[in-house]
Structures are given as structure tokens and as C-alpha cells.
Amino acid sequence: MNGGGPQLSRRQMLGTMAAGTVVAGVSGTLGATGAGVAGADPAAGYLVGAGRADMTGAIAGQGMMGYSQPQQIAEGLHMRYWARAYIIVDNATGNRVVFVTADAACLFESIHFGVLAKLRSRFGALYTESNVNLNATHNHNSCGGTAWDYAYSLAAFGFKKNSYQAEVDGIYDAICRAHDSLAPGTISLGRGELHNASAQRSRSAFDLNPDPDKREFPDGIDPAVTVLRLTQDGGDIGVITWFSTHGTSMADHNKLITVDNKGYASHRWELDEPGVVAAFPQTNAGDMTPNLNLVPFSPSGPTKDNRANCAIIGERQYQAGRAAFAGASPMARAGVDSVIQYVDFADVAIDGSYTPDGKPARTSPAMMGAGAVATSTEDNFEQPLPFFFEGQVNPLVAAVGGLDAPISPWMRDVQAPKLIAAPLGLLPPAPWIPQVMPVQIMRIGDLVLAAAPAEFTIVAGLRVRQIVAGALRVSIDNVLLQGYANGYSQYVTTPEEYVAQQYEGGETQFGRWTLPAYMQSFDKLAGALAAGAVHSRGPAPLNESGFQPDLVPPPPPDAPVAGRRYGDVLAAPRSRYRAGDTVSVEFVGAHPNNNLRRADTYLEVEQWVDGQWQRVLDDNAWSTELRWSRPPASLDASVITTSWNIGAGTSGRYRIRYHGDHRTAAGQIHGFTGTSPAFDVDA
């Protein structure tokens, strides 16, 4: 563990939940509703608000989300993950937009449905699918089983209602806090570049793109850093920093719920500047890895989960964000805008003007390729099926059930040259991934977000940005591809990259022409936005909330370790430590999932100050962790191991407290607390 990381406790975070704002710019030229209509009063200004909330789900005994490894079952908590929300209201038109970054692996349609339903219950038609953008950082260490789609819940052995509800409630709470903090303010836009926090992980596929595309990314990465700075009463209250790199710093051996590099960057900023809500959303990170040497972290290294990479890549994003933040300036265009449309990506007829060869094309129902099953060898140490390889197929895989299963010839043509491992869009009882999904365009002053529910490679993102910029007649520098937004359906490569059938191509579900389908959809939507035209919502997305089994039985009622009481100390700390040491204490505990403590903490580090114990750290600190385990041969007892890596310069008298909740056979929950003996720390 690294005691030098950020140390912001939940108490500090909960004490600084509110913020908000936007700058009155020059009137815009777009003709759509709220699009900075010519003649609007720039002095009308904006209201802005910002808020955050804990969205951490079950931390023990349930599958994690990100790597989709069935063996990655959560064993405790390193840090909590948060939702960060921003609301901007244009006083001139009354239009408003909501932007939320959730520090989770994916923003599934199940979460989108759940949050919008809660918003309707409180706000009516004020916040809708059109003016709300929900996106994820793609943190690979969040809770699993929160999707309604079997392709995503299967690795967690079914739907986990407790984690699902925690994520929905956390996002909703963050939006409510942003709404409650709305007040006059300003926004400004900053830019920069970051060249040492990402690497091209699919070079063989990237190199198949035309030279003009590759010249846009001479190093094979997207170095762009874009910052939206929000102030209120002359003080900063929010910042959004966009940058492309995967949330895979923490390796697939990690079994603690925690943040990844973007969550670390947020935590750093919020520690350095209390009261500021700092989000680090993705853009087109499909082929961007934070593992700069292109080798996944080995479990034989000094730590099993590569926390060092997480801190290094997170720190670099934080510093790049701060530099762009410092140079932020007012925007030329005023107003906010948003439009959305649902598209059935299983059946899109594509005009030839959007394809590289100029010929009409189409998509097909979702199909997972053999390259997808192989996983990304640059980011995954664990290879679940060793006879699968990126870009190639071993003849033995033909024996795997469902591989290259019989499908219609036209579907096979659309998916070629993919070797189909699983026809996800055709599996019963309903498609195993969403196929009717939203595309959304959101404008905040000069900044335009083209939001899509997938992971776009940098060149795929470039082509969408070019389409949207052309339709809106704005600079491409002002258009970002907002990936991982409002749903999730794996990857989008260019048609040229798709042929290589690397991991990203194998995960491009709707066939070789998936990107042209998105380009056509965004072009139509941007055209409607520019013209202020009425457009249809499109086909209704499928609500699959009805049948969502959890294949794992609930834990049994708790029992204390034999001969002990709940909260007893099983392994006490030493009497004295030095900075840099790790303090470890074992307690008689209970299953952590009895109470997720979303507004509380499982552990505290307390210091003796002025004759009383004061909390200095909790379970949201980089230097603390909590691990849950069963004693040998026990099915109902729990041992909780708390750890604190003591940071440089720390001295004084301390103790560690553990807060748990045990469940009786009658289903009653009872809280308890364990307290370690005090110990001294020398700097």
C-alpha cells in the first residue's frame, strides 16, 4: 500500500457536497432550442450546481465488474467509488443540462432506467433522458451484477440488487445535491495535452487506418485534455477533465472494491481543493491503455493489483487537468442544448456516404468474436480460455459450444471476418446485450459532446467528431466523443481496424459497419439540432427488469468466531510504529453486505488530540483497506482485517475502529463496533 496517496475521508467529502455555475458568453448561432439563439442576452448568465455521492455497492462475496473474470470475487474495500453531477441552467432560455460521471465500470441501461425513474418521481419532466447524460469512467474495480443484460451479469453469477440499488441511489443523490446547490456562476473552457498516461494497445489494427487519420495521432494516442471549469461567487466549485485512457491500472488480480486512475485523480483534486467536485470522464478510450509498457501487471510483482500504476497515471491526469484548468477562458457561445434518439443498432441500413468504400452497408444483431473472448492481452493478465488469441483462432475452438454457431448468411457477411463465438443478439430469452440504444448530443457553450454507449477507438471517435462538427459548423476541437454514456454495448472500431479482429474488433458487436451506423445516426441528430427541427425518439429501449435471477444464494445468518464476541480484537497492533509501516488489526466481524454503509464507514483511524479521539481517516482513504474472510471450516463467521499504511510525517497516538452489522436468523440487523488498543507513531 502507498501511504503517500490522497487521504480524503468521507466526512470531508460529505461536508463539501454542494457547488455550481456557468459563464455568460456571446450569443450562439445554432438554431436549435436553447442553442444560444442570436439576439439572446449574454448578461442573462447561468445557474450551475455540482454534487457528489457515494455509490459503492456490496464489497464482499460478490463478483466485480470490469474484467468480467468469474474468479474476481470481492473480498473487501480499498476506496469507495463516487458519482459526480453537474447541472447548468441557461437563464436566457430556461434550458438545462445534467452531466454525471460515475466512477464505475459501465453505465448500463439498467442504471439509466433506474436513475431516470427516480428523477421523474421528484422532478417530473424537469430532468429527462434528453437533457441528462450519465457516463462512466470505466473503472475496472467496481461492483458487478448491476446490469440487466446477461452478457454482463453472467460473470457475477447473476443480478445483484444490493449493488444495483447503491449505484442508482448514488447517482440520483449526486444529481439532487447538484440541483439543490444551483446558484449564479460562470464556466470557462481549458485545453492541454498529456502524452505519458496512455499507450496504443492495438497498434496492428490502428495501422490499418488511412494515413490522414493516423496523422491526427502521430504517437498512436489521443493526448487531448479538455477542462470545463465552474465557479460560483468567484470561487471554484466544480471541474470536469476529459482524457482518454482505460480504467485498467488496477490489475485483474485485485479483489478489493476501489477506484482506478481517474478516481485517484478526482480524489487528489478534491483533497487539494475541498469543496470542488472534480470528475475525470472518458472520451474515446477504446484502444488506450494506462499500462505504458503494454504488459499486464503480474501477480508476482510487489503488489498484486498495481496500485503504483493507478497512482502514477492518476497523478499525471490530475496535473494535466490543473494546468488546463489554470488556463481556462470564457467561451464565445452562450446557452446549453441537448437532444437524444434511440437507434436499433441490430438493424441499421447505412448510406454509402458513411462507409469507406462508398457502398451501402448494414448492421446485424450483436455477435461476440473469438478475439473478444481472448481479452486484451495488454491489460488482462488472466486469460480465461488460453486457446483463444487476439487476431487469430486455434482450430480447437470449433469444439466450443456456440462458436461460429449457425446464423443467417447475411449476418455472417455483415460480421465478416469475425469468427463468431457467441451470437449475443440472438440468444434467448432476449438479447444478451442491449441493441436499441441512445445517441445523444449535448452542448455547453462552445463545448459539444457526442455521447454514445460504447468504447470507441481514437480514430472511430475522430470520425464521429468530424461528422458532428461538420453538421453543426463548429471547430472539431470543440467536439468530444463522450463514450460509456447512457448505456453500454462494448466496442466500436473503424471498418479498417475491424478486419484485424483484435480484442476491440471482436467486441464490436454489430459488425464491421458499426461505426458508419453511428456516424449516420449522429449526422442526422446533429442536423436536427442545428435546424431546431423536431425529431422522433426512435424505437423504445427494452426494459429487461422483469426476470433477473441471482445465481448465488444469500450469505447465511452471522455467527461470531467461536468463543468470541462481535467486535473482539483477534490480532492487535504493536505498541509502536514508524511512518511507512503498515498497521494491521483483525476483528471478529460480520458479513459487510448486511449494511453497505453508503453514508457511513466500515473503519476509522482515530488520533488522540486535546484529550479526545478524533477521526482522521476512514474507508475512503488511499492508505486504508478492509478485507473480509471466513475462518477455516466456517460458513457463517467472519474475520475483518483492517490495514493502514502510515504516511510520511505522521506522528502521535492512534487507534483503529471497525464498524460492523450482524444479521440474525430472523433477519434482524444489529450494529456493533470493535476498537483496537492504542498505539504510538513516530515520524
JOTA-V63750 format. One record per backbone hydrogen bond with DSSP energy under -1.0 kcal/mol. CO is the residue of the C=O (numbers start at 1). NH is the residue of the N-H. E is the energy in kcal/mol with one decimal. If there is no record, write none. Layout:
# JOTA-V63750
co = (CO | CO)
nh = (NH | NH)
e = (E | E)
This chain:
# JOTA-V63750
co = (2 | 6 | 9 | 10 | 11 | 13 | 19 | 26 | 32 | 37 | 41 | 45 | 46 | 47 | 48 | 49 | 51 | 53 | 59 | 62 | 63 | 65 | 69 | 71 | 72 | 74 | 75 | 76 | 77 | 81 | 82 | 83 | 84 | 85 | 86 | 87 | 88 | 89 | 90 | 95 | 97 | 98 | 99 | 100 | 101 | 102 | 102 | 104 | 104 | 108 | 109 | 110 | 111 | 112 | 113 | 114 | 115 | 116 | 117 | 118 | 119 | 120 | 123 | 131 | 133 | 134 | 135 | 141 | 142 | 145 | 149 | 149 | 150 | 153 | 154 | 157 | 160 | 161 | 162 | 163 | 164 | 165 | 166 | 167 | 168 | 169 | 170 | 171 | 172 | 173 | 174 | 175 | 176 | 179 | 183 | 186 | 188 | 189 | 190 | 192 | 199 | 202 | 203 | 205 | 206 | 210 | 211 | 214 | 217 | 223 | 225 | 226 | 227 | 228 | 229 | 230 | 230 | 231 | 232 | 235 | 237 | 238 | 239 | 240 | 242 | 246 | 247 | 251 | 255 | 257 | 257 | 260 | 261 | 262 | 263 | 264 | 265 | 266 | 267 | 268 | 269 | 273 | 277 | 279 | 281 | 283 | 285 | 287 | 288 | 289 | 290 | 291 | 298 | 305 | 306 | 307 | 308 | 309 | 310 | 311 | 312 | 313 | 314 | 315 | 316 | 317 | 318 | 319 | 320 | 321 | 322 | 323 | 325 | 329 | 335 | 337 | 339 | 341 | 343 | 343 | 344 | 348 | 350 | 351 | 352 | 355 | 361 | 366 | 368 | 368 | 369 | 370 | 372 | 376 | 376 | 385 | 389 | 392 | 394 | 395 | 396 | 397 | 400 | 402 | 408 | 409 | 410 | 411 | 412 | 414 | 415 | 419 | 420 | 422 | 422 | 423 | 424 | 432 | 435 | 437 | 439 | 440 | 441 | 442 | 443 | 444 | 447 | 448 | 449 | 450 | 451 | 452 | 452 | 453 | 454 | 455 | 456 | 457 | 458 | 459 | 460 | 461 | 462 | 463 | 464 | 465 | 466 | 467 | 468 | 469 | 469 | 475 | 476 | 478 | 480 | 481 | 482 | 484 | 490 | 492 | 494 | 497 | 498 | 501 | 502 | 503 | 505 | 506 | 507 | 507 | 508 | 509 | 510 | 511 | 513 | 514 | 515 | 516 | 517 | 518 | 519 | 520 | 521 | 522 | 523 | 524 | 525 | 526 | 527 | 528 | 530 | 537 | 549 | 561 | 565 | 568 | 571 | 575 | 577 | 578 | 581 | 583 | 585 | 586 | 586 | 587 | 588 | 591 | 592 | 597 | 602 | 604 | 605 | 605 | 606 | 607 | 609 | 612 | 614 | 617 | 618 | 621 | 623 | 625 | 626 | 627 | 629 | 631 | 636 | 638 | 639 | 640 | 641 | 642 | 643 | 644 | 646 | 647 | 652 | 653 | 654 | 655 | 656 | 657 | 658 | 660 | 662 | 663 | 664 | 668 | 670 | 672 | 674 | 679 | 680 | 681 | 682)
nh = (5 | 622 | 13 | 14 | 15 | 16 | 50 | 334 | 35 | 40 | 44 | 91 | 185 | 89 | 183 | 87 | 85 | 83 | 76 | 74 | 144 | 142 | 72 | 73 | 64 | 61 | 628 | 257 | 626 | 55 | 103 | 53 | 101 | 51 | 99 | 49 | 97 | 47 | 94 | 90 | 88 | 133 | 86 | 135 | 84 | 104 | 137 | 138 | 139 | 112 | 113 | 114 | 115 | 116 | 117 | 118 | 119 | 120 | 121 | 122 | 123 | 124 | 126 | 98 | 100 | 486 | 102 | 258 | 65 | 160 | 152 | 153 | 154 | 158 | 157 | 551 | 164 | 165 | 166 | 167 | 168 | 169 | 170 | 171 | 172 | 173 | 174 | 175 | 176 | 177 | 178 | 179 | 180 | 182 | 48 | 231 | 229 | 329 | 227 | 225 | 289 | 206 | 207 | 208 | 209 | 214 | 215 | 217 | 220 | 194 | 192 | 242 | 190 | 240 | 188 | 237 | 238 | 186 | 235 | 232 | 277 | 230 | 279 | 228 | 226 | 248 | 140 | 254 | 75 | 78 | 79 | 264 | 265 | 266 | 267 | 268 | 269 | 270 | 271 | 272 | 273 | 276 | 239 | 241 | 243 | 285 | 288 | 201 | 246 | 199 | 292 | 294 | 301 | 251 | 310 | 311 | 312 | 313 | 314 | 315 | 316 | 317 | 318 | 319 | 320 | 321 | 322 | 323 | 324 | 325 | 326 | 327 | 328 | 189 | 445 | 443 | 441 | 439 | 345 | 437 | 347 | 363 | 361 | 354 | 355 | 358 | 350 | 425 | 421 | 422 | 373 | 374 | 375 | 379 | 380 | 388 | 392 | 389 | 397 | 398 | 399 | 400 | 403 | 405 | 412 | 413 | 414 | 415 | 416 | 512 | 418 | 370 | 404 | 368 | 424 | 426 | 432 | 151 | 345 | 343 | 341 | 451 | 339 | 449 | 337 | 447 | 444 | 480 | 442 | 482 | 440 | 454 | 485 | 489 | 484 | 492 | 286 | 461 | 462 | 463 | 464 | 465 | 466 | 467 | 468 | 469 | 470 | 471 | 472 | 473 | 474 | 478 | 479 | 448 | 450 | 483 | 452 | 136 | 455 | 457 | 498 | 500 | 501 | 391 | 506 | 507 | 508 | 369 | 491 | 509 | 511 | 367 | 364 | 514 | 517 | 518 | 519 | 520 | 521 | 522 | 523 | 524 | 525 | 526 | 527 | 528 | 529 | 530 | 531 | 533 | 31 | 342 | 159 | 564 | 568 | 588 | 586 | 680 | 682 | 581 | 646 | 644 | 642 | 570 | 571 | 640 | 567 | 594 | 595 | 600 | 659 | 657 | 616 | 617 | 655 | 614 | 612 | 609 | 607 | 605 | 621 | 624 | 645 | 643 | 77 | 641 | 639 | 634 | 559 | 589 | 629 | 587 | 627 | 585 | 625 | 583 | 580 | 650 | 681 | 608 | 679 | 606 | 676 | 604 | 674 | 672 | 670 | 558 | 667 | 664 | 662 | 660 | 658 | 654 | 577 | 652 | 579)
e = (-1.3 | -1.7 | -2.1 | -3.6 | -1.4 | -1.4 | -4.3 | -1.7 | -2.2 | -2.2 | -1.8 | -2.0 | -1.3 | -3.2 | -1.5 | -2.6 | -3.4 | -2.9 | -1.3 | -2.9 | -2.4 | -1.0 | -2.3 | -1.7 | -2.0 | -2.6 | -3.3 | -2.5 | -2.6 | -2.4 | -2.3 | -2.0 | -2.6 | -2.2 | -2.8 | -2.2 | -2.1 | -2.1 | -3.1 | -3.3 | -2.2 | -2.8 | -2.1 | -2.6 | -2.3 | -2.0 | -2.1 | -1.9 | -1.3 | -2.2 | -2.9 | -2.3 | -2.8 | -2.2 | -2.1 | -1.8 | -2.4 | -2.3 | -1.6 | -1.1 | -3.5 | -1.6 | -1.6 | -2.8 | -2.7 | -3.3 | -3.3 | -1.5 | -2.7 | -3.3 | -1.5 | -2.1 | -2.1 | -2.2 | -2.0 | -1.7 | -2.4 | -2.7 | -1.7 | -2.2 | -2.5 | -2.8 | -2.2 | -2.1 | -2.4 | -2.8 | -2.1 | -2.1 | -2.5 | -2.3 | -2.0 | -2.8 | -2.7 | -1.5 | -2.6 | -2.6 | -2.9 | -2.2 | -2.9 | -2.4 | -2.4 | -2.7 | -2.6 | -1.6 | -1.9 | -1.9 | -2.5 | -1.3 | -2.3 | -2.0 | -2.1 | -3.0 | -2.9 | -2.0 | -1.7 | -2.5 | -1.5 | -1.5 | -2.0 | -3.0 | -1.8 | -2.8 | -2.3 | -2.4 | -1.7 | -1.0 | -1.7 | -1.6 | -3.6 | -3.0 | -1.1 | -2.5 | -2.1 | -2.3 | -2.4 | -2.6 | -2.3 | -2.6 | -1.7 | -2.4 | -2.4 | -1.8 | -2.3 | -2.6 | -1.6 | -1.1 | -1.7 | -2.3 | -1.2 | -1.5 | -1.5 | -2.5 | -1.7 | -1.5 | -1.5 | -2.2 | -2.6 | -2.8 | -2.1 | -2.6 | -2.1 | -1.9 | -2.4 | -2.7 | -2.3 | -2.7 | -2.4 | -1.9 | -2.1 | -2.6 | -2.3 | -1.1 | -1.3 | -2.8 | -2.6 | -2.9 | -2.3 | -2.6 | -1.2 | -2.4 | -1.9 | -1.4 | -1.9 | -1.9 | -1.2 | -1.1 | -3.3 | -3.0 | -3.0 | -1.7 | -1.5 | -1.5 | -1.3 | -1.2 | -2.6 | -2.1 | -1.4 | -1.0 | -2.3 | -1.5 | -1.9 | -1.8 | -1.8 | -1.8 | -2.0 | -2.2 | -2.1 | -2.2 | -1.3 | -2.0 | -2.2 | -2.0 | -6.7 | -3.1 | -2.0 | -2.3 | -2.7 | -2.0 | -2.5 | -2.8 | -2.3 | -2.9 | -2.2 | -3.3 | -2.3 | -1.9 | -2.8 | -2.7 | -2.3 | -2.0 | -2.1 | -1.3 | -2.2 | -1.3 | -1.8 | -2.4 | -2.8 | -2.8 | -1.9 | -2.1 | -1.7 | -2.5 | -2.5 | -1.9 | -2.6 | -2.8 | -2.2 | -2.2 | -2.3 | -1.1 | -2.0 | -1.7 | -1.7 | -3.1 | -3.0 | -1.2 | -2.2 | -1.4 | -2.8 | -2.0 | -2.5 | -1.3 | -1.5 | -2.2 | -2.7 | -1.4 | -1.0 | -2.5 | -1.5 | -1.3 | -1.1 | -2.0 | -1.1 | -1.6 | -1.6 | -1.9 | -2.9 | -2.6 | -2.0 | -3.0 | -2.3 | -2.1 | -2.2 | -3.0 | -2.2 | -2.0 | -2.3 | -2.7 | -2.0 | -2.0 | -1.4 | -3.4 | -2.2 | -2.4 | -2.2 | -2.7 | -1.9 | -2.4 | -2.5 | -2.3 | -2.8 | -2.3 | -2.9 | -2.6 | -1.4 | -2.2 | -2.8 | -1.8 | -1.4 | -1.8 | -3.4 | -2.5 | -3.0 | -1.6 | -1.8 | -2.6 | -1.3 | -3.1 | -2.8 | -2.4 | -1.2 | -1.1 | -2.7 | -2.5 | -2.2 | -2.8 | -3.0 | -2.0 | -1.5 | -2.4 | -1.7 | -2.8 | -2.6 | -2.4 | -1.8 | -3.0 | -2.1 | -1.5 | -2.8 | -2.5 | -2.6 | -2.7 | -2.7 | -2.3 | -2.9 | -2.3 | -2.5 | -1.9 | -1.7 | -2.5 | -2.6 | -2.3 | -2.8 | -3.1 | -2.5 | -2.2 | -1.7)
